[in-house]
């Protein structure tokens, strides 16, 4: 009977992972460790009251509590991080305290609790700005945001802990993840703004920013697919679709799904949404695909599903509101 420990398990990706773990493994148990800032109880649906789920309301910064809750588990999934990437422009240390520091505590809690397996949510920000060059896992990495730097620092810590303390870990560098329960992202921001004012939408940058958008179910399938093949040492994979969508195209799609016509777009100028944003990201995901994984939704299909879900959440008053 597998015992999973999901840090940030009530959040966006974490809640979907919990759903899949319980559905796919009839005898699995899951402990959700979350401070419920961006994570929400309703994200968990019926799993909130499942006898196979234990919920611990705790802060990852509390190493002692984290370690005590982690004792007896087989595999840790780590999703806790700063959900508002652009906030670092005015608060540069946020990605250390809400990223690197949390990863250090997760690893140290694992060491003290004797847990040997970790799956880590990294991101494309580790690569920096490579323009039209497809990012490959073993290329030089020069982050241009503190978020990307924090994710890369987390990977470095994980690699060191794996070597020093005989742990086994997988890191996944996601494209932009979208889907139900989304708590941030460009389509999320557009929906919130257009529901307030359908006549005008201000777009950061010039709208030409172009990236991959991958559905959260495809992300979870990648995590589970690789782990099922066995974990030895430290390995890392890109997870993305093979198509790309511009910010202007996302604005058009959101307007279409909201049945809004005639919205006036204004632009912030330049090709970056904010200082540290990478305007164009091209993924090479052949390392993962060579194992047999493939995404089930294109970027446009993933965005459409996510937008429709968030519109439904907004109508029910459930759309997450950041502080």
N, C-alpha and C positions, 0 to 999 in steps of 0.2 A: 504494500500500500504506500504510494508516493505521498510525501508530505511537502507541499509547496508553501513558500513564504514570499508574498508579493508586496514589495515596498512601493507604495503609491497605488495600491490595488483598487481604490475607489475612483481613480482618475480615468482619463480618456483611454489610453491603451491598456492600462492595468485592468480595468473593469471588463474589457473584452477578453483579455487573456483568462481571467477568472472564469468567465462563462465557458470558454473553450475547454479549460482544464477539467471542469466539473462535468461537462457534456461528453468529453472524449474518454475519460477515465472514471469508471463507475465507483472505484474504491479510493479515489484520490481525496485528500483533504487539503484545504487552502486556508492559510492565515493571511489576512489583509492587514497590513500595517500602514496607517494613513493618518495625517493630521486634519483631513477634511477641509482644506482651504480651497483648492480647486476641485478635489474629488468630492463626489456627492453620493449620498446613500441611494438615491433613486437610480444612479448608474448601474447598480447591482441587481435591480429587478428582484425576481423571486429568490435569487441567491443570497439576498440580505438576510433571510431567515432560514437558510439551509442549515441542516445539522452538520454538514460537512465543511461549513465555513465558520472561522473564528475571526472576529474583528477586533483589532487592537487600535484604539485611538492614541496615537503617540507621535512624537517628533523624532525624526531620524537623528537630530542633533543630540538626543539623550542616549548616549552610547550604552549605558547600563540597562535601561529599559529595552532598548533594541536588542541587545544580546540576550536578555532573559526571555524575550518573546520568541527569539529565533532558535533557541535550544530544541533539539529533537527533530529538526526539519532536514530534508534531503537536498533541496534546490531553492535558491533565492533568485527572484526576478527583481531587478532594480530599475524603477521608472521615475523615482523622485528627482525633480530638477525644477529650475526656474521656468514657469510656463510663459513668461512675458519677455521674449528675447530682447526686444528693443529697449526695455527698461534700463539696460546697462548704460545707455547713453547718458543718463543722469544719475545712475547709481552703479558705478563701475565694479563694485565689489560683490554685487548680488550673485553673480555666477560662481564666485568662490564659495560663498556661504550656503547658497542653494544648489550647488552643483558639486564642485570638487570636494568640499568638506563632507558633504553627505556621502559621497562615494567612499571616502576614507573611513567613515564610521561604519558603513555597510560591510566593508572588507574586514575591519577590525572586529566587528561583532561576529562575523562568520568565523574568523580565526579563533576567537574566544569560545564560541559555541560549538566549534567542531564541524561546521557545515562546509562542504567541499565544492559544491557546484553553484555557479553564478551565471545568469544571463543579464547583460547590461544594454540599456537603450542609449546608444550613442547617436551621432547624427552627421549630416553632410558638412556641417560647419567645421569639422576637423580639417578639411582639405584647404580651406581658404578660397580665394578667388582664382579659378583656373580658366575662366572664360569658356570657350567652346571645346576645350580639351576634356574628354571624358575622364572622370575621376576613377582611378584604379586603386584597390586596397593598399598596395605597397608603394605608392608614389610618395614623394616628399610632401609633408603636411605643414602649412603655414597659415593657421587660422587668422582671420581679420576681425573676429568678434570675440568678446570675452566668453560668450556662450560656447563657441567652437573650441576656444582654448580650454575651457572647463571640461568639455567632453573628451578632448585629447588627453588632458591631465588625468581624467578618470581611467581612460584606457591604459595609460602608463602605470598607474597605481595597480590596476588589476593585473597587468603583466608581471609586475614585480611580486605581488602577493602569490600569484600562481607559481612562480619560480621558487620563492623563498619558503612557502608553506604548503606546497603540494596541492594547490587548488586547481580547479578546472573551470574555465570561463569562456563564454561566447559574447562578443560585442557585435551589435548590428548598427550599421550606419544608415539610418533611414533617410529617404527623401521626405518630402512634406507629407505627413500622415493625416488623412482625413477620414471622416466617418461619423456615425452616431456618437453622441456624448462629447463631441469636440468642444474644447474650452478656449481655443485660440486659433489664430491663423487668418489669412487674408479673406477667405469666404465668410468666416465667422464675423470678422470686423465689418464687412460689407453688409451682411444681413442686419446687424445691429443698427448701423447707420441708416440704411434704407427704410427700416421699419419706423425710424424717427422722422426721416425726411426723404420721401421717395423722389423728390424733384431734383436733388443735387447730391452727387457723390464725389468727395475728394479722394483722389488716388495718389498715394505716395509714390514718387518716382514718375516715370513717363508712361507706365503701363506696359512696357515691352519686356519687363522681367519675365523670364521663362524658366520653368522648373518642372520636375516630375512630381506628381501627386499620387500617392499610393494608398489604397484603402486599408483601414485598420485590420480587417479580416485577413487580407493578404500578408500584412505584417506579422500577425499572430501565427499564421500558417508557416511563415519562414522561421520564426522562433522555435516552433514545435518540430518542424521538419528537420532542422539541423540537430537539435538536441536529441531527437530519436535515433540519430546515427551514432551517438556516443560523443562524449566530451573528454578530450585529452589536452592538457595544457591550455594555451590561450589562442583562440581563433577569432577572426573578425570578417564580416561580410557586408557588402552594400546591399540594400533592399530598395528597389525602385521599379517603376514601370519603364517601358522603353519608348514612351511618348511624352510630350511636354506641352504645357499650356501657359499662355501669357496671363499676366494680371488683368489686362484689358478684357481678355476672353472670359476670365472668371467673373468680372463685373457684369458682362453681358449675360452670362449664364445665371447669375443670381437674380438679375432683373427679370429674366425670362421665367424663372421658377416662382418669383413673387408676382408674376403677371403685371409688372410695371413697364410702362412705355414712356419714352420721352425724357428720361433722366439725363440731366446735364452733368457730364464728367468734367472735373477740373483736375489738373495734375500738379504734382509738387516739383516737377522739373528734374532733369538728370535721369540716370537709369537705375538709381538705387532707392529703395524705399526708406532707408535710414542709414546712418553711418555704421558700417559693419555688416550691412546686408550684402549678400552675394547675388547679383542680379541674374546671372545665368549659371545653371548647374546642369551638367550632363553626366549621367551615371553610366559606368560600366558594371553591370551586375552579373557578368558571365561566371564569376567564381561560384556564386550561389546557384545560378541556373544550371551549371555543369553537374550539380548534384541531383538535379531533377525537379527543382522548384520552379514554378512560374506563377505570375500574378493572374488572377481570375478576372480582374476589372482593369480597363484602361484608365488613364488619368482622368479623362472626361467622365467616364462612367462612375469613377470613385467620387469625383466632385459633385456630380448630380445627386448621388445617393446621400452624400454628406449634407448638401444644401437642403434637400427635402426634409431630412431628419431634423436639422436645426430650425427650419421654419416651423415644423410641427412642435418642437420643444418651445419655441418662442410663443406660439399660440396658447400653450399650456402654462406659460409663465415659468418655464424650467431653464431657459437659456442662461448659462452661467454668466455672472457679471463679475469681472475682475474688480479688485479694489482700486 
